[in-house]
Amino acid sequence: NVGVIPKNSQLLTTTIRVAVVSNQGTSATVSVGKTGAATYFIGNTDVKTLGETSSIANGALDEADRFGSDTQITATLIAAGTTATTGQVTVTFTYVQANNLQDAATA
């Protein structure tokens, strides 16, 4: 569990930052999204190389990026090969709370 985005918030960006690479044997990726959802804000980011991966909401700040209830966010590590002894990943969300939630399409 990474954290909770509060009700009536709008997601602006999601960022995965790899500060210390994983030395996992074959592969190591991290995906970030809603608990229990099949889709991710950021999917399958390689954590065996230094770097930063960001996404801007859904590409367009629309109703899909808005939260009607407090929403738990999780990060999932998928690793293969020998067990890692190093690695550090930071997940950051930028959101606006209590943003104007009325879409132009429904105005």
BALOBA-1460 file (C-alpha; in Angstrom, 3 decimals):
// residues 107
<rec num="1" residu="n" x="0.000" y="0.000" z="0.000"/>
<rec num="2" residu="v" x="1.361" y="3.369" z="-1.053"/>
<rec num="3" residu="g" x="-1.310" y="5.690" z="0.316"/>
<rec num="4" residu="v" x="-4.810" y="7.051" z="-0.125"/>
<rec num="5" residu="i" x="-6.061" y="9.673" z="-2.548"/>
<rec num="6" residu="p" x="-8.926" y="11.480" z="-0.762"/>
<rec num="7" residu="k" x="-12.524" y="11.672" z="-1.977"/>
<rec num="8" residu="n" x="-13.250" y="14.515" z="-4.417"/>
<rec num="9" residu="s" x="-9.638" y="14.704" z="-5.556"/>
<rec num="10" residu="q" x="-8.309" y="14.806" z="-9.099"/>
<rec num="11" residu="l" x="-5.099" y="12.957" z="-9.952"/>
<rec num="12" residu="l" x="-2.589" y="15.094" z="-11.865"/>
<rec num="13" residu="t" x="0.585" y="12.986" z="-12.043"/>
<rec num="14" residu="t" x="2.037" y="9.685" z="-10.867"/>
<rec num="15" residu="t" x="5.813" y="9.241" z="-10.633"/>
<rec num="16" residu="i" x="8.020" y="6.217" z="-9.943"/>
<rec num="17" residu="r" x="11.593" y="7.177" z="-9.060"/>
<rec num="18" residu="v" x="14.347" y="4.518" z="-8.892"/>
<rec num="19" residu="a" x="17.117" y="5.875" z="-6.628"/>
<rec num="20" residu="v" x="18.920" y="2.561" z="-5.984"/>
<rec num="21" residu="v" x="18.671" y="-0.131" z="-8.648"/>
<rec num="22" residu="s" x="17.415" y="-3.600" z="-7.848"/>
<rec num="23" residu="n" x="19.924" y="-6.397" z="-8.273"/>
<rec num="24" residu="q" x="17.121" y="-8.929" z="-8.765"/>
<rec num="25" residu="g" x="18.364" y="-11.839" z="-10.890"/>
<rec num="26" residu="t" x="16.388" y="-11.762" z="-14.128"/>
<rec num="27" residu="s" x="13.856" y="-8.930" z="-14.008"/>
<rec num="28" residu="a" x="12.124" y="-6.521" z="-11.627"/>
<rec num="29" residu="t" x="9.263" y="-4.180" z="-12.447"/>
<rec num="30" residu="v" x="6.885" y="-2.038" z="-10.400"/>
<rec num="31" residu="s" x="3.306" y="-1.130" z="-11.333"/>
<rec num="32" residu="v" x="1.172" y="1.435" z="-9.479"/>
<rec num="33" residu="g" x="-2.615" y="1.671" z="-9.457"/>
<rec num="34" residu="k" x="-5.867" y="1.375" z="-7.523"/>
<rec num="35" residu="t" x="-6.301" y="-1.538" z="-5.138"/>
<rec num="36" residu="g" x="-8.172" y="-4.337" z="-6.887"/>
<rec num="37" residu="a" x="-8.116" y="-2.656" z="-10.323"/>
<rec num="38" residu="a" x="-6.710" y="-4.370" z="-13.398"/>
<rec num="39" residu="t" x="-5.382" y="-1.128" z="-14.920"/>
<rec num="40" residu="y" x="-2.461" y="0.889" z="-13.624"/>
<rec num="41" residu="f" x="-1.541" y="4.558" z="-13.456"/>
<rec num="42" residu="i" x="1.967" y="3.399" z="-14.405"/>
<rec num="43" residu="g" x="2.582" y="-0.200" z="-15.408"/>
<rec num="44" residu="n" x="5.691" y="-2.416" z="-15.568"/>
<rec num="45" residu="t" x="8.422" y="0.125" z="-14.824"/>
<rec num="46" residu="d" x="11.909" y="-1.418" z="-14.855"/>
<rec num="47" residu="v" x="13.544" y="-0.966" z="-11.437"/>
<rec num="48" residu="k" x="16.862" y="-2.506" z="-12.470"/>
<rec num="49" residu="t" x="17.956" y="0.853" z="-13.943"/>
<rec num="50" residu="l" x="18.121" y="4.320" z="-12.396"/>
<rec num="51" residu="g" x="15.502" y="6.761" z="-13.564"/>
<rec num="52" residu="e" x="12.109" y="8.321" z="-13.244"/>
<rec num="53" residu="t" x="8.851" y="7.470" z="-14.986"/>
<rec num="54" residu="s" x="5.873" y="9.834" z="-14.831"/>
<rec num="55" residu="s" x="2.408" y="9.847" z="-16.274"/>
<rec num="56" residu="i" x="0.016" y="12.730" z="-16.565"/>
<rec num="57" residu="a" x="-3.304" y="11.450" z="-15.296"/>
<rec num="58" residu="n" x="-5.165" y="9.820" z="-18.175"/>
<rec num="59" residu="g" x="-3.422" y="11.986" z="-20.756"/>
<rec num="60" residu="a" x="-6.417" y="14.328" z="-20.391"/>
<rec num="61" residu="l" x="-7.680" y="15.584" z="-17.046"/>
<rec num="62" residu="d" x="-11.170" y="14.121" z="-17.282"/>
<rec num="63" residu="e" x="-13.623" y="12.281" z="-15.043"/>
<rec num="64" residu="a" x="-11.483" y="9.113" z="-15.196"/>
<rec num="65" residu="d" x="-8.878" y="10.912" z="-13.071"/>
<rec num="66" residu="r" x="-11.352" y="11.912" z="-10.347"/>
<rec num="67" residu="f" x="-12.074" y="10.003" z="-7.187"/>
<rec num="68" residu="g" x="-15.598" y="9.793" z="-5.764"/>
<rec num="69" residu="s" x="-14.369" y="8.076" z="-2.599"/>
<rec num="70" residu="d" x="-11.167" y="7.679" z="-0.616"/>
<rec num="71" residu="t" x="-9.085" y="5.372" z="-2.838"/>
<rec num="72" residu="q" x="-6.240" y="3.095" z="-1.698"/>
<rec num="73" residu="i" x="-3.229" y="3.074" z="-4.030"/>
<rec num="74" residu="t" x="-0.838" y="0.123" z="-4.256"/>
<rec num="75" residu="a" x="2.520" y="-0.598" z="-5.838"/>
<rec num="76" residu="t" x="3.178" y="-4.132" z="-7.068"/>
<rec num="77" residu="l" x="6.668" y="-5.573" z="-7.521"/>
<rec num="78" residu="i" x="6.976" y="-8.367" z="-10.048"/>
<rec num="79" residu="a" x="10.399" y="-10.014" z="-9.853"/>
<rec num="80" residu="a" x="12.058" y="-13.060" z="-11.364"/>
<rec num="81" residu="g" x="15.393" y="-14.719" z="-10.691"/>
<rec num="82" residu="t" x="17.592" y="-14.652" z="-7.616"/>
<rec num="83" residu="t" x="16.391" y="-12.592" z="-4.656"/>
<rec num="84" residu="a" x="17.355" y="-8.914" z="-4.659"/>
<rec num="85" residu="t" x="19.501" y="-7.467" z="-1.884"/>
<rec num="86" residu="t" x="19.402" y="-3.854" z="-3.142"/>
<rec num="87" residu="g" x="16.755" y="-1.490" z="-4.483"/>
<rec num="88" residu="q" x="14.907" y="1.680" z="-3.562"/>
<rec num="89" residu="v" x="11.820" y="3.018" z="-5.328"/>
<rec num="90" residu="t" x="9.746" y="6.082" z="-4.456"/>
<rec num="91" residu="v" x="6.159" y="6.549" z="-5.650"/>
<rec num="92" residu="t" x="4.754" y="10.100" z="-5.719"/>
<rec num="93" residu="f" x="1.239" y="11.299" z="-6.543"/>
<rec num="94" residu="t" x="0.263" y="14.874" z="-7.272"/>
<rec num="95" residu="y" x="-3.424" y="15.609" z="-6.897"/>
<rec num="96" residu="v" x="-5.794" y="18.502" z="-6.317"/>
<rec num="97" residu="q" x="-8.271" y="18.026" z="-3.499"/>
<rec num="98" residu="a" x="-11.829" y="19.324" z="-3.819"/>
<rec num="99" residu="n" x="-11.165" y="20.485" z="-7.395"/>
<rec num="100" residu="n" x="-14.049" y="21.730" z="-9.517"/>
<rec num="101" residu="l" x="-15.441" y="18.275" z="-10.303"/>
<rec num="102" residu="q" x="-18.006" y="19.262" z="-12.909"/>
<rec num="103" residu="d" x="-17.050" y="18.227" z="-16.450"/>
<rec num="104" residu="a" x="-17.827" y="20.472" z="-19.393"/>
<rec num="105" residu="a" x="-19.551" y="17.462" z="-21.005"/>
<rec num="106" residu="t" x="-22.063" y="17.239" z="-18.167"/>
<rec num="107" residu="a" x="-22.491" y="20.966" z="-17.543"/>
